[in-house]
Structure formats: C-alpha cells, structure tokens
Amino acid sequence: MNQTTRPAIRFAISLLTGISLLAGGQFTATRQSLHAEEPAAVQVPHQIAGSFAQLADSAEPTMRWQAETVAEHQQWQQGLQEVVVDLLGKMPERVPLEVKWAEEKNFETFTRHKIYVRTEANYWAPVYYFVPDQRAAPLPAIVCLHGHSGIVPYIGEADSAEAAKKIQDSSLDYAVFLAKHGYVTAAINVRGWNETAGNQDAGIKNLRRSCTQMTMDSLLLGMTPQGLRCWDAMRVIDFLQSRDGEVDPDKIGVAGLSGGGTLSMYLPVLDERVKLAMIAGAFSTYRSSIFPIRHCICNCLPRIMHYAEMADVVALYAPRPVLLINGVDDRIFPIAGAREGFDTLQQVYTLLGKPDNVAADFFDGGHAWSNNKTLEFLQQHFGQPTNAK
C-alpha cells in the first residue's frame, strides 16, 4: 500500500464510523419513541372459559317446559320430541332380528347367557342376558347400560381385589342384583367399549374404549354416539319382546349409570316400549355438568342446550315412571342441578296427575349407583316378580 492511499482509507473509515453512529442514534431515538407510545398492558377478556360461560348464560333454551295446562304440555311435548329425535341423529337401516347364542353360565338363582344381537347390517351387539331360574310367568325385563368403566364390572366380574371393591362400593353390578331379585336383565356391551372397540381413546390404558372415534365418525355421518347406542338398545328390546314365556313384553325398563345413565335418559324418547327409567349418575343440568365440567366427548349432544335442559328431555316421556339416582357428592353431575331438575319434573308429573311416578334417591355418596329405592320403585310400577319370595 503506497502513501497516497492511506489518507483515503482513513477518511473512508471515519465516514463509515460517523454514519454508523448517526444511524445508531436514530435507531435508539426511534426505539425510544416507539416504546414511549406503547400503551399499558391491555386488560380484555381473552380466554375461552369466560366466552363460553357468557354465551351460555345469555341464551335461555328456547323450548323449556313451562306448561300450565295438559293441553299446553302436550303441544310442547310434540314440538320438543321432534327436535330431540332429530338431534339424536340418523339411525341405521333396520335388519331382520337375528341372535347368536355364544355362552351359558349357571349361577345359584339365575343363568347368564352371552348373546349377539344383530342391530344393523354389519354390527352385532354383545349382550349378557340374565334369566332367573324360577319363574311362574313372564317376567319384567330391564335393559342395563354401563358407564365408562366398560361392561366387565357391570356384570359383576373383577380381576383384582381393587376392581372387586369398586364394584361393591359403587354397586356397579345392578344387572346381577336385579336378576337375583327376580327380573330378567340384558346388560349390553355398549358400542365402543371392550370387544366392540376400534381406535383406542388417548390416555386410556387399562380398558379398550373408542368414544372419540364413535363421536367423530357418527357426527360426520349425521348420526350421534348417543343415537347409535340407543339404537342397539332398541334392537335388544326387539329381542326381549321375542322371548315368549320369559319376558313380559309390556314391562320393559332401562337402567344406567354415568354414560349409561345418559343413554337411559334418551332411550325412552326414542322408544315408547320403555315403560320406566332408572337414571343414575347422569341427571343434573347441562349448564352445570356436561357444559363446564370435563366429560367424555360422547356425552355431548350437539345443539341440545339451544333447545332444552335435562329435565325437559325427561319430561318428554312423562308420565312414564322415572327414578333419579344421584350421589350428593357427585363431582361431575352436581346435586344442585339434579335437585333443580327434579323440582321441574315434580311440577310436570303433578300437572299430568301422576305425581308418584317420579322419584329421587339423592343418597350420601359420589358418582355411583344406589339400590336404596330400585326394588321399591320396580315393585310399585311393575309389580312383584312372580318368582319373588
């Protein structure tokens, strides 16, 4: 490098340094200016829980029961019946009744059969069919629907001391209990559990369960998981009514806990052959239970809260007898909502002249079944079984 180029280089470096300092100063000034103009932290609602709570509270269901005369009740009943049947979705095409007998097991006072009832073209519902050994005449029959623990504990079977304790503490084996007391029972392996399962629900490790697939696939087809599961129960009723000499076709009821209780609430809407319902661990209000509390997605019936509350759904089949079974400490179906709904139903049944046809067992306990009032309720409305001592 010669002597003549050094002054030029020094000048260039000085120029670049000056430009850099100037630009840096402008950047700092600009940044400070922008910072000075920033508003304070904005306080606005931006979480979905608050949004949904406001949306629910701002819109009363449009078809709540508020009849003052029997004629008004009948008009309301007809309108909401059509809506709820539509919300429960499209049903499969009916196929001729077919039954496969797979297993027979004898117990002290009854026989348990495992059968498969064809409910649609490509589905056979597994059913545990309990028949008391002693019967002088056809017996009342109860369709028993299980909850999210699957079918096994609900037929009284356990593979561990812990499982046996759960059955005992929550009285899950009501199909067995009722069979021991003289009733035919049909405990359905509800579609989506155990041997009927498809894609496994995330996070469920000790039980085959496919409620997510049941919900997604059925909704995409214009169906609902509740509707399809009730459809299976309706086809099982077809089977029960075919059992001449075993089952009284005019005395068929439904019993269910938790998810099975939800199905027991909807089934009588779809099928008038269901003469009574025992709904456990499922009745409250949508607003206080399924809406704000985490539940399996299969409990959600799209758009139902736009039209009705749970008490309105049950009122659709008044004055058919209903027994509500709720633990006062049930954390997912709050007792306050159950009491509110029961109060409404008492008004409905009183208006219809049948106040004794609706009853409640609000027992000390949690999310469980209770037999405190089941036998009394059944004897009141179906009479004493002919084999009962």
ABEGO torsion letter per residue (X at the ends): XBAAAAAAAAAAAAAAAAAAAAAAAAAAAAAAAAAAABBBBBBBBABAAAAAAAAAAABBBAABBABABAAAAAAAAAAAAAAAAAAAEBBBBBBBBBBBBABBBBBAABBBBBBBBBABAABBBBBBBBBBABBABBBBBBBBBBBAAEAAAAAGBBABAAAAAAAAAAGAAAAAAAAAAGBBBBBBBBBGBEAABBBBBBGBAABBBAAAAAAAAAAAAGBBAAAAAAAAAAAAAAAAAABBGABBAABBBBBBBEAAAAAAAAAAAABAABABBBBBGABBBAAABAAABBBBAAABBBGAAAABBAAAAAAAAOABBBBBBBBAABAABBAAAAAAAAAAAAAAAAAAGBAAABBBBBBBEBBBBBAAAAAAAAAAAAEBBAABX
